[in-house]
Amino acid sequence: MFTTAKSIVWLFIVSLVLVVANARADALEDILKRGTLRVGVSLFTPWTIQNKKGGLSGFEIDVANKLAEDMGVKPEYKIYVWDDIIPAVMNGEIDIIAGGMAITPKRALKIDFSQPYADSGLSLVTNTGKTRDIKRLEELNQKTITIAVISKTAANELAPRLFNKSTIKVFDTTKEAQQAVLNGEVHAWLASMPQPEFLALEHPEKVDLPLAKPLMPYKAGFGIKKGEQEWLNFLNSWVTARQADMWLSATHKHWFQSLQWRKESKQ
């Protein structure tokens, strides 16, 4: 009797393991069967921007288009406010986050990351009028200084550590943070490269870049729902292949080291 009971329990466990194993392959299989790759993006120049035709362009759009092409499926884009993009992939609304998302331990508790496919970093742009008497970076870390960041970004997470004495003002969108530093509502804006650099090029009379290098470099990876190992394996293989043939580096250079793309977008 006990032997029979143990056998039944063992068969149940084996069946459960097989079900879980099959479920983990579902994400990749579903994408291929469906014929579409549901991509979550957020509007951050030049990662994802609105083009003149009302559609989307940018580094992440090129990357996702290439990924979908290599899979033999069509990309389907969904635009999210940054706060909502991780919950969207966790809830299964999208298959992948392609948003220049910094790989951090805090985020990795909620989602799985692919290996890095892009390098970026945090950069700082300052309002010239409000910071004309500041000569050193350390002088921005004081109670009278206000630093702008965008909600739920790497800058939002790291600003309190980098500027623990300053006031950190959190905005929902890039546009709001940009306007705040341009209008002098804040002393500086901390954000992912190259957004501060582009803003300084557009408005050299109002803002400048006090640092020649990133304040803090980081790696960006694709974000997917936890437990989808087959899907994660494929993404890692894809990144390896596209790094080897230099496609990723060439595409990154186009969007981050030149302004040719501006002709394609509403700026």
C-alpha positions, -999 to 999 in steps of 0.1 A, spaced: 0 0 0 28 24 10 47 14 -22 16 22 -43 12 55 -26 48 64 -31 45 55 -68 15 77 -72 33 106 -56 63 100 -77 42 99 -109 26 132 -98 59 149 -93 73 137 -127 41 149 -144 44 183 -127 80 186 -137 71 178 -173 42 204 -173 66 231 -159 93 222 -184 67 225 -212 54 258 -198 88 273 -199 91 267 -236 57 283 -242 70 318 -247 93 311 -276 69 285 -291 40 310 -288 59 337 -306 67 314 -335 32 299 -337 16 334 -334 39 349 -360 43 381 -340 68 394 -314 51 417 -289 77 443 -280 73 467 -251 90 501 -256 91 535 -240 98 568 -257 134 577 -249 155 594 -275 172 578 -294 162 544 -281 126 548 -293 113 580 -310 83 591 -330 91 595 -367 76 619 -392 51 594 -404 37 589 -369 54 555 -366 83 544 -344 120 546 -351 152 544 -330 179 521 -319 155 497 -301 132 496 -331 160 486 -354 171 460 -329 136 445 -324 130 446 -362 162 426 -368 153 402 -340 119 396 -354 133 392 -389 158 366 -377 129 347 -360 107 348 -391 80 368 -373 66 403 -374 72 428 -346 42 443 -328 50 474 -307 33 486 -275 43 519 -260 43 521 -222 50 547 -196 83 536 -180 66 526 -147 43 502 -165 67 483 -187 81 458 -162 45 449 -150 35 445 -187 61 417 -193 54 401 -159 17 399 -167 23 385 -202 10 415 -222 43 416 -241 70 391 -249 100 413 -244 112 447 -232 134 465 -256 140 498 -239 177 503 -232 169 489 -197 198 489 -174 205 455 -158 202 459 -121 199 435 -92 166 451 -81 150 446 -115 164 411 -118 143 401 -88 112 407 -110 123 398 -145 150 379 -163 176 398 -184 194 387 -215 231 392 -218 239 429 -225 235 441 -261 243 478 -255 265 499 -233 252 531 -219 256 552 -187 243 580 -166 252 615 -177 245 649 -162 234 681 -179 232 713 -158 213 746 -162 241 771 -170 225 801 -151 218 781 -119 252 764 -117 276 791 -130 293 793 -97 297 756 -93 332 743 -102 333 708 -90 309 678 -91 309 675 -53 293 710 -51 261 696 -67 257 674 -37 241 698 -12 207 707 2 202 737 -20 206 717 -52 178 700 -70 185 671 -94 158 659 -119 154 622 -127 127 601 -145 106 577 -125 117 540 -124 149 546 -144 185 537 -135 190 574 -127 160 573 -103 175 543 -85 211 557 -83 206 594 -78 199 592 -40 233 574 -36 252 597 -59 237 629 -45 226 619 -11 224 655 2 206 670 -28 168 671 -34 158 645 -60 128 656 -81 111 627 -99 93 633 -133 72 609 -152 85 617 -187 117 628 -205 100 659 -218 90 670 -183 126 666 -170 141 683 -200 118 713 -196 126 715 -159 163 719 -164 159 742 -194 135 765 -174 157 765 -144 132 746 -122 161 722 -113 198 726 -113 206 695 -132 191 665 -149 206 630 -144 196 605 -172 209 578 -195 232 587 -223 229 603 -248 198 622 -238 217 649 -218 243 652 -246 216 658 -272 198 684 -250 231 703 -246 236 702 -284 201 716 -289 203 743 -263 239 753 -257 228 787 -245 208 772 -216 225 740 -205 259 724 -206 277 691 -198 301 694 -168 315 658 -172 335 644 -201 327 608 -192 296 590 -179 290 595 -142 282 558 -140 283 533 -169 259 504 -172 248 475 -194 215 473 -211 197 440 -218 164 426 -230 138 420 -202 115 390 -203 91 372 -179 109 350 -153 112 313 -160 111 314 -198 145 296 -202 141 286 -239 133 322 -248 162 335 -228 186 310 -244 175 322 -278 180 358 -270 214 352 -256 224 333 -288 210 362 -309 230 388 -290 262 367 -294 257 363 -331 248 400 -338 278 412 -317 301 388 -336 290 401 -370 292 438 -358 256 445 -366 248 457 -331 279 479 -328 272 495 -363 236 502 -354 245 516 -320 270 539 -336 244 553 -361 220 562 -333 244 573 -306 274 588 -323 257 608 -351 227 630 -357 217 616 -391 187 599 -376 172 633 -368 160 636 -404 138 606 -398 122 618 -366 101 647 -352 125 668 -332 
